[in-house]
Structures are given as structure tokens and as C-alpha cells.
Amino acid sequence: MNEAVIQKTAKRCKERGIVIPTFSQQMHPEQIPDSIKKKLPGIGLWDVNPLNLFRISWKNDVKSGLYGDVNTVEIPREITGTKARVIGLVGKYFPTGAHKVGAAFGCLVPRLVTGEFDPETQKAVWPSTGNYCRGGAFDCALLDCTSVAILPEGMSRERFEWLHKIGAEVIATPGCESNVKEIYDKCWEIKKTRKDAIIFNQFEEFGNSSWHYHVTGNAVEEAFRKASGGKGRLAAYVSSTGSAGTISAGDYLRKVAPGVRVAATEALQCPTLLMNGFGDHRIEGIGDKHVPWVHNVRNTNAVVAVDDENTMRVLRLFNDPAGRKALLRQGVSEEVLNQLPLLGISSICNMLAAIKMAKYFEFGSDDVIMTIFTDSAEMYQSRLGELTKERGAYNDVQAEVDLERYLRGVGTDNMKELGYYDQKALHNLKYFTWVEQQGRTAEELRELWDPEFWDRKFSELPQWDQKIKQFNERVAAL
């Protein structure tokens, strides 16, 4: 606790009317004071207004401007071709249109309220393959902090345009989604050359995994219980690895449904978890070629690799009029068709992985697979334009081919069910990134294999909520 910095930061928050929500309020918006709720309907979801900190939640109701049930989309069997139900939480209804704004909050706020980060003299650096640096830049704008976004130069144009618009300093590193090492190299350069910068590395920050453990984990459980009506079985939770924050919700679900199978999804073109592989791919937002420090691989039961060609074809199928017509002919309702653009590229990847899990484990009609629809197709309109330019206009024949071959034809290839020593092999793979390159120790790595370590980390939320409350009280008293 740095008392002098806390006092300065509290004064800044007082001057700017900033109140910081607790993690519990993001899980349970009914706990948010009525005085704040009354103001929300007049504020846009993406507005740079401190009150939008209270919209870092899976439960935003965009119609009322307040809150409702967890936002979900169920992909019907007419699309999945499986007996099991596939339900995804919707990230589009977070500020910035993606749930990473929550992970960034989980990393930034604990340092802010303890004085470890000084917004008056320091900049917050957000290393990312896309949405995390957007979430960090947005949180910084709401909290009156200065942000530096680091992301690969090959990411979609929409991301760069938005970051410049919100006022972030933007650093583009070489490569595409899978070039995480280049991002780390830039972070080391910043550490050595800039005294005004604090790195919030989502791949090793437990604030990332803790936020998802509690907020996303609770949301998945609540959405499952509502959808199943107490009759279904939570069979699996599927999450692309990326920074391994979102998959941490699986650690929470293991506590409430011990039999749940947790699956880590990655691109077939860069099968790091599947076969220690490497390469480039087009599933934006998934960082590869290493195992994130915050990935509790001992709680991961399967690895599912998805061909990025499938995701790009299904993206066109879900968003082009010819694709909509093909799906209509299969009995997909207009209501569902209107929801499909809620799935961006990595969301489609998660959906395809869920289908593979259903087929591999032969899940039945009572089984429910929960997954995450991280962001929406709105983020990838430039990619759709590029596909049209490259391949020509989408047509009815292509839509039927994509539906049958790249969606209905999804099989159980490029999957691996993990045993104990498979999990330990993935754990050991962390050594080469984190100990040899990033300054961690072998003792720290061994500690990560202990289940009690993760239980201790994830049990810290009440302490952080208490610190946030104390900080808000200090602000109010000024």
C-alpha cells in the first residue's frame, strides 16, 4: 500500500466523479446502488463515462440501459447437428464490444486502489493480440489513466482505428495473432527504456484469471441453470486459450460441477497445446506459441484445434444474405439468424470446438456445452470485405458447401483428451517461455502445479472488494 499515491489517486477520482465498482457488483449488478442505476439509461454503452465501469458485466440490458439475465445465444441443433445443446455467453454487450474490458479491469484496479500504479506519473501498457488492449485503453479512459496499447500489426483495421480514436498510444509489433514473443520483446524494451510505464501483461497477471474465475464463472453457471431448468447436465466448458483468462472460469465450474470437461481451443495452424506446434493463423484474439503463466492446465481435460479456414467460411455463412438463405432452408429461425452476427471469428472457433466436443464425447440431449462468444462480427467487417475481394461474391452454391462441409462436416480430428501426464507436459512447456525468457523461476513454476496455489489465488476476491470499498470511502470523504 502506497499511501501517498492512494491519496493522490483518490483526489483525481473525486475531481472526476469516479466511483469504482467491486467485483461482486460486476457479478451481481443488483448490488449496485440505485443512485448509480438511475443515471445509466442516459449513458451510451461505449461512452467514455466513468459510470460505464458499472457496465463491465455479462448482464447488460441494452434496451433498458440497466441489467437483466446473462446475455447468451443458443446455437440450435439445425446448425450444430448435435444432440447436445451449445450455449455461448455474448461479449458484444460489454463496453468496447468484447469481454476483455473485464480482464483489464481485474489487472488495473487492484494496483490503482493500493497505490501500486500512479495514474499521475505512469502509463498503463497493455500487451495484447487485440481485444485486451482495447479493454485496457477503455478502462484507462474511464479512470483517467494514460494507456499504451501493444498489438500485432496484422490485426484488423477496426482495432487500430478505435485505439487511435480513444487516445491510446499504439505500438504495432511484427506479425499476426500468434506472434506473442514479439509482444513480449517490446514489453522488455519498454521496461528497460521507459520509467513511466507499468506493464499489465494479461498472460501472467492473475487479475485476469481471477476476474474470469469469479465474474465469468458465475455468469456461466447462472446461464446454464436458467437454460437447463435444473434438468440438464453441464457437460463441458469450451474456451479458446488466448491469454488463458477466460478458460479460468472452468476452474470455478469444476467446483460447482465436478464432472464438467474443460476444453482449450486453439488454431490448427498453430497447434501449440496439441503438438507443441507453431505457425500463423487468422483467428484473431488467440495468442499462441506458448502456454500462458495463468493457465491452470491441470484443470484442462481436452485440447481442440480448429482450422481457421472453417472459421472464415462460417463467418461468411453467418453474415451474408446467401448464407442466411441456406440456413433458412435448414429450418433455422429468423430470430436465430439475427443473432448469428453476435459471433466474431474467435466466437465461431469456440462454437466449432463445442461441436467437436459434443461428437467426441457423444454427448446426449440432456447435455449442455457452455462456451464464450467473445466479440461480434462487427469487429471484422474489413475481413469480410477482404474475403469478398479475394474469393468473389458469396453465392448460394458456396453457402451450401460451407454449411455441409465446414459446419455440418466438423469431425473429431485434431483433438486430444488429456490425461494427468499430458497435463503435466503442458505445464512443463511453460518453462521455456517463462523461466528461460521472462524472468520467472523454476520454484514458481513448480508452485503452479499445486491445486492449493490456485485456490489461494482465487479466494482473494473478498480482500480486493474490501480495498475497493475503502478507496471509494476515501474518495467520498474528500
N, C-alpha and C positions, 0 to 999 in steps of 0.2 A: 504494500500500500504506500503510494507516494502522496503524502498529504498535501503538499504544495501544488502538485499538478491536479489533484482531485478538486481542490478549491478553485483553481483557475477554470477548469472544465465546467464545474458547476455554475460558475458565473456566466460563462458563454451560453450554457443551456438556458439559464434564467433569462438572459437578454434575448434569446431567440425563441423562447416559448417551447423548449424541447422537454418532453416527458418520455422516458424510456420504458417500454413495456417489459414485463417479466416473461420468462419462457413459459410459465404457467398460463399467462394470459394469451400467449400465441397458441397454446394447445387448447385452451378453453376461453374463447372470447367473451363468454357470458360473465367472466370475472372483470372485464374492462369497465371502468366507471362510466356511468350514464352521461356524465358531463363531457366525456370524450366521444361517446357514441352519437350524441346529438349533433356533433359537428361533422361527422364523417360523410353523410349523404351529400354534402355540398362540395366535397373534395374528390377530384378525379383519381382513379386508381394509380396512374403514373405521375401525378403531380408531385413536384418537389416540395412537399409539405411535411414537416416533422410528424404530423398525426398519421401519416401513412406507415410509420413504424408499427402501428397497431393493425395494419393490414398484412403483416408478414404472417400469414395464416392460410391453411388449406380450406378455410371455411368462409371465404369472402363471397357475399351475395352481390353480384354486380348489378342486379336490378334495383335493390333497395339501397345499396351502398353500405349495408351493415353485414350481418353474418347469417349463415344458415347451416345446413348439413355439409359434410365434407364434399368437395367438388369431385365427382367421379364420372367416368364414362365406361359403360359395359360394352364390350365388343361382342356382338351376337354370334351365335353358332353358325348363322348363314355366312359369316365372314371367316371365323376361325376353323370351322369344320371339325371342332372337337366337342366331346360331351361336356367337358369341364367348362365352367364359366371363367371368363377373363375380364377383370375389372381393373381399371387404372385410375389413380389419383391425377387430377388435372392441375398442371403447373401454370397454365396461361393466366389464371386469375390471381396470381401474385403480382405486386408491382414489378415492373420490368418484363412481365410475361413469362417468368421462369422461377422455379422454387429456389434457385441458388441464392436469392436475396436473403433467405433464411440462414443458409450455411454461413454466409458472410457476416450476418448479424451475430451468429454464435461465436465467431472468431474475434470480432471487433469489440463488442460491448463489454465482455469481461475485462479487457485491458483498459477500456475507457473509464469504467467506474472505479477501477483500482488505481488509476493514475499511471499505469504502465505505458500507456500511449498518450502523448500530449498533442492534441489537435492544433495547438497554437504554434508549435515549432516543428512538428513532424508530419510526414506524409505517409498515408497507408498504401502499401504496394500489394496489388492483387494478382499473383501469377495464376494463369488460367488457360484453358483451351476454349473459352467462350463466355458462358453464362455467369460463371463465378465472378469474373472481373466486372461484369455488368452489375451484378448484385452488390459487389463491394463499392463500386462507384456510386450507386444509388443510395446505399446506406450512408456513405460519407456525405453525400449532398444533403440528406435529411439531418445528419448530425453535425453539419458544418465542419467537416473534415476535408482535407485535400487528398485526392486519390490518384494513384498511378496504376494503370491497367497494363498488364503484360499478357499478350496472346499471340498465337502463331499468325503469320502474315496470310496464310491460306484460308482463314476463317471467312464466313460470309460477310458481304459488304454491309448488310444491315447492322451487324455488331459494331463495326468501326464507326459508322455514321452516328449511331446512337451515343457511343462513348465520347466522341468529339462534341456532340451537342450538349451533353450534360456537364462538360467542362473537365473531364479527366485528362491527365497526361497519358498518352497512349504510346506504348512501345511494342512494335511488331517484331517477333522473333522468326527466324527461318523455319520453313516447313509448314506442316498441317497439324491435324488433331493429335497425331501420335508422336509429335516431336516435343516431348516433355523435357528431355535432357537440355535442350536449348533454352527452355524457360528457366530451368534451374541455374544454368550458366549465367544468364542475365541477372538472376537474383544474387548470385555470389558477387558479380561485378558491382551491383548496387550496394551490397553490404560493405565492400571494400572502398568505394569511392564516394558514397553519399551518407553523410552523418544524419541527414534529416529524414531518413526513410526507415520504416518498420515493415518487415515482410510478413504478410499474413498468408503463409503457404498452406493452402487447403489440403494438400496431400499429406501433411504431417500435423496439422492443427486439430487437436481433439475437440475444440469448439465446433468444428464442422460435424464430426461424427456424433457428438453429444446432442447437438440440435436435432439431427435427424433421428437419433435414437428415441428422443422424447417426443418431439413435435410430429415428425413424420410417422414414427412408430404408433403413437396414439391415434393418429388420423387413419392409418391403415386398419388398425383394429376396429375403430368405430365404424368405418365404411364397410368392412366385412360383416360386422354384426348386423348392421342395418340391411345389407343386401341379402344375407342368408336367413334372416329372421329366426336365428337360433337352430336352423335345421341343417345347414351346410357344414363343410369341413374346410378349414383354412389349410389347403394342401401345399401351397408354395407361395413364396415371395420372390419376385424376379426384379433385378436391378442391374443396369449397366454399371460397370465399376467406376469409370471416371476417376474422381478423387477418392472414391470409396466412402464418401459421406452418406449418400442415400442408402447404400446397402446396409448401413449400421442400423436402420430400422428393423432389419431382420434379427439383430441381437435382441431387441425389445420383444419382437413377436415370438421368439423362442421361449421367452418367459411365460407368455400367455397361451401359447400353443406349441408345446414341446416337440410335436411331430412335424412341424412345418419344415419344408425343404427350401433352403435359401439358395438361389441361383445367381451367379455372377455372369453378366453378359459382356461380351467384347466383340470387336470386329474380326471376322475371319481373316481379313487381310493383315491383321496384326495380332496373332494369337498368342499373346504373352502368357496368359494363365493356362491356356490349353496345351501349348507345346513349347513354351519359352521362346515364342516366335517374335518377329519384328516386321515392320513394313508400314506403308502409308494406307490410309483409308478415308472414306467420305462420311462417316457417321459422326457429325460434329458434336463436340462436347465430351467425347470419351478420350481420356488421356491414357496412353499405353506405354509399352516397352519397360515397364517396371511395376512393382507391387506397392501401392501406397502404404505409408507407415501406419495410417489409421484404419487399414483394412484388417479386421479380425478374421483371418482366413480359417481359423479353427471352427468358425460358425458357418462356413460356406460349404454346401453339400454338393454343388454341381457347377460346372463351367459350361457356358453355352456360347459358341461362336456363331455370329450371324454374318452372312455375306452382305457387304454393303451394296451390291447390285440389287439385292432383294429390297432393301430399304428405299433406294431411289426409285425403283419401279412402283412400289406400293405408294410412295409419296405422290407420284403422278396419278395412279389409280384413284386415290382418295380425294384428289383436288382438281381433276379435270372433268369437264362435262361428260366426255365419253366414258370415263371410269364410273361416274355416278350412274349412268345408264346401265352399264354392265352389272353393277351391284343391285340396282333396282330390279333387274330381270331375275336376280337370285333371291328376291324376296326381302332385301334389306329395306327397312322403312325410311321414309323421308326424314323422320326425326333423327335416326342414327346417322344418315348421310350428312345431315347438317352439323353433326358433332365430330365427324372424322377429321376436319381441318384442325381440331384441337391437338392432333398428333403431329409433332415435328419429326425430324429424322431419327433422333435417338429414342423418341417415344415409339416409333414404328419398330425400331430394333427391339425394344423391350416387349412389344406385343408379339413379334415373331418368336422371340425366345420363350415367351409364355406358351405359345402353341407347341413349340418343340418339347417343352417340359411336360405338357399335357399328354403328348403322344408317347414320349419316352417312358413315363411312369404309368401310362394307361389310366389316367385319372378319369373318374366317372362323373355322372350328372350331379352328384352331391358335393363334388369337389370345386373349390373356388381358388383361382390363382389371382393374387393381387400383384400389381406392378405400378410403375410410375410413368406418367406421360409428362415428361419434364417440361417441354415447351411446345409451341404450336407451329403449324405450317406458316404462320405469319412471319416467322423469323427466316424463312427460306424461300421467299418469292423469287429472289435473284437466282437461286439454284434451279427452280422450276423453269425460269427463263433460259438458263444455260442448257438445260436438258432439251428444251424445245429447239434451240438453235443447233445443238449437236446432233439430235436424232430426228428432227422434224416434228410436225404437229401430231399430237396424240390422236388415235383413232379407235374405232370400235374393235377392230381386229386385235390391236395391241393391248387394249384393255382386257379382252377375253384371255389372251395369252398370259398377261401379268397376273390375272385373277387365278387362273388354273395352275400355272407353273410356279409363280413366285410367292403366292399366298396359300392357296389350297395345297400346293405341292411341297410345302415345308415338311421336312422329314426329321429324323433323329440323328442325322450325321453331324459331325463336328461338335460333339458333346462329350463330356466326361463327368461321371459320377465320382465324387471324391471320397476316398477312404481316409483314415487317420494319417497315414504316411503321405498320401497325396496332399493333404492339407499342410503337413509339416514341410513338404518340399516347396510349396508356395511361400510359406513363412520364411524358409531359409533363403529364398530368392531375394528377399528384402536386403540381405547383407550387401549385395553388390552395388545397390543404389545408395542405401542409407549409411552404411558403415564405411565403405570404400570411398564414396563420393561426397556425402552430405554431412559428415561430421558426427554421426551417431556412434554409439559404442556397442560392442558385442553384448555387453551386460544388459544394456537397454533392450536390445533385440530379444534376448532370452526372456526378459520380463514380459514381453508382448505375448509369449506363448502361454502364459499363466492366465486362466479364465478369471481369477480373482482380480487381476490388474484391470480388466475391462469393467468388472462390476464396480470397482472403486471409482474409476473414471466416470462412469455413467450415473453414479449416485451423488455427484457433486451439484446437481441442479438446484436443490433447495438452498445451498450456500450462495450460489450465484443470484438466485432470485432475491435473497435477503440483501445482498450487496447492491443490487439494482434499486430495491426499495429504499435503502439507506441513502443512496445517491439522490434519488428523487426527493426524499425528505430534505436533504441538504439544499437542493435547488429551490424548493418551495420556501425554505426558511430565509433565503437571502432577501 
